[in-house]
Amino acid sequence: MHSPKDTSLESLPIEEGTFVTRLTKKFKARDKWEHPDPREVHSYIPGMVVRIMANEGDHLPSGAPILTFDAMKMENTLTMPYAGVVRRIHVKPGDVFAKDVILAEIDGA
Amino acid sequence: MAGTLPTMSLIKSITELRKRRALVQKGGGDAAIEKQQAMGKLTARERILALLDPHSFVEYDLFVEHQARDFDMDKKVLHGDGVIIGTGAIDGAPVCVYAQDFTVAGGSLGLMHARKIAKIMDHALKMRVPLIGINDSGGARIQEGVNSLAGYGEIFYRNSLASGVIPQLSVILGPCAGGAVYSPALTDFVFVVDKISKMFITGPSVIEAVLGEKIGMEELGGARIHAEITGNAHFFSLSELQCFEQIKRLLSFLPRSNDGRPAGREPRAPKFKGRIEEIIPGDARMPYDVRDVIRAVVDDSDFFEVQELWAANIVIGFGRINGQSVGFVANQPLVLAGVLDCDSSDKAARFIRFCDAFNIPIVTFEDLPGYLPGVDQEHAGVIRHGAKMLYAYSEATVPKITVVLRKAYGGGYIAMNSRHLGADFSFAWPSAEIAVMGPEGAANIIFKKEIEEAADPAEMRQKKVAEYKEKFANPYVAASKGYIDAVIEPSETRHLLVHALELSANKVDNRPPRKHGNPPL
């Protein structure tokens, strides 16, 4: 039996009650859920910006290209998820970006 | 001719053979061997000799040479084409083995190198003996172009064909990068050694070039990462020699192939001398190490754990009951309260399928509060991951024995080899709590109104939880319906496991014919 003094033990509350147990590194490092902000356009893959097609202030229809980028040996296009105004573009040609970073901010029309 | 002395010319050719052998056996030569040793690594040949029984190694294809012609490759001599293959014995039982030789062109894989590996794989499959692959290679030999890709593909194909027929062990004793990682990934058990093993699909230089993220090989795909974080490795050790001991130990629990059963041993009583009923705290919220329960029932208290560091909320591994090899699956209340989640479900499911493929009975010890709640788990696909375990247990036709030690709530109860998934024997300790959910959760739902309307809701909740616990959190409700065969005293556990295994020695469990099932991979 493990004595209550065992410092590796912590509390884990789950539906069936609170249990005394060890928490794993992976459990502690898990991502907390955040509600996605529809105004932020995130990268879905790491890449490098090739061209910016949209300008800040542009009113664009859904599907209009915002920028193209190089990723996985291909040129890819990032498009407007819905019709709206381009408020800010956070990158410029040549920028290298990771997955899931904000590339642009948009607003519904 | 019998009785006559060898002629002078034969002696001459024997001398010539010895000379040739000695040259090729040097692999990449003294300088390269020195470099290998400086990295703290044994050479490919030393590894094979350290792993196999003395004088048992028989080498094939020593004189194979590469046939590449582009990029001045025709001027290069690569001894054995960078890989050693052959047969030998471990504890007297035959095995097939290959070891990539990093001293020869960095152990890079060209066409003939791959053909040698494929040859020994075909041999292992045909002869029905385990295959051990020692990986130490810089990857594809770029000068050989698409031929080296073909080589990898032919290895993966054979790994897949041999899966479930012969045990396949992969030993990572150096780099194993890019496509090369998929051969180990397809095999049953992967061994890694601290500071020596490195596995990744894309290396640090590519990651830095593409993402600007700086990471070393060790943090990206070192032995510890694969043993603890990714779950790609099954056995972690601190030295190559310790790794070879683990391989020998593992093989002692396994049959040569799916045609047979693991060799039995002389039965031995557990060394454990305490009282098994004292291992588990009475309070269902308090932890204990479930491995102590396993050690209390297995021969010699000898339990050989698999994937000890990864998804430690479930314990898997091998032990013997009355001399017979058994696979254990046990919830571990000491880690994450023993919950099921994506990783622990994957871990258990693959192990169950291994045991089933190789005629190893499965004993399940159950004590879990259920599945781990959380957005991360749901979004990571805990539904399909969890389903793997249900599938694996249901599909398995080897003897399946379950002992409920303490908590068996809800979906967790069903998943942990319940009677309903085909358990042949289902026992419960008197401490078992088998219920649709834990007392707290159940009371909150069933007595919602009473609790809300009470003058003191907290007090009423406590009362109702106690009431529910008293009535339902025990093994007798399930036993009254025949879902549990017997409620047993903890001290009777080993005896009943022995009984169950003896009784199921000739178990027949036929399934409808099909090409294969479609588990939620």
Interface residues (C-beta under 8 A of the other chain):
Chain A: M1 H2 L9 L12 I14 E15 E16 G17 T18 F19 V20 T21 R22 L23 T24 K25 K26 F27 R30 D31 W33 P46 G47 V96 A98
Chain B: V210 L211 G212 E213 E228 I229 E278 I279 P281 A284 R285 M286 P287 Y288 D289 A312 N313 P333 L334 V335 L336 A337 G338 V339 D343 P369 G370 L372 P373 G374 V375 D376 H379 K407 Y409 M437 G438 P439 E440 G441
